[in-house]
Amino acid sequence: MKKILLLSDTHSYIGDDILKYAKQVDEVWHAGDIGDLTVTDTIKKVKTLRAVYGNIDNNQARAEFPLHNRFKCEDVDVWITHIGGYPGKYNPNIRDAINNNPPDLFICGHSHILKVIPDKKLNLLHMNPGAIGKHGFHQVRTMLRFIINKKKISDLEVIEFKR
């Protein structure tokens, strides 16, 4: 069993509000637009981190993190990328790959809009944690916390902060 904290779009912001929750889980996953690598360096000091780079990230972030991160957590096939789209409207750059080999859990960021959507056609769960950083149009900063136990994803929680 693994407890996961999922965040995205920090845009160089890392604060005690995020770290408090990071310390309570087994792994932190970051779906891109990290900004300054102080964010990921700070998270790595407290927990295991899996991350991808986003469209605002510089060459340093792109050298450290991949565009796509596909891995197994427990028995769940996970795919994280920054700009992935949504069920029925996946990014053209990944559409064939996701249709031909769908993961169990598909995660992206970019939109700053929190969404959790089952894709019944591909039999996967799509998650976008919204944005936890302080840069962007969003009025509420959000991230997700959940548990993966073998093949089951459960105890999904939305964590919100005022901007």
ABEGO torsion letter per residue (X at the ends): XBBBBBBBGAGGBBBAAAAAAAAABABBBBAEGAEBAAAAAAAAAABBBBBBBBAABBAAAAAABBABBBBBBEABBBBBBABAEBBGABBAAAAAAAAABBBABBBBBGAGBBBBBBBAAAGBBBBBAEBABABEABABBBBBBBBBBEABBBGBBBBBBBX
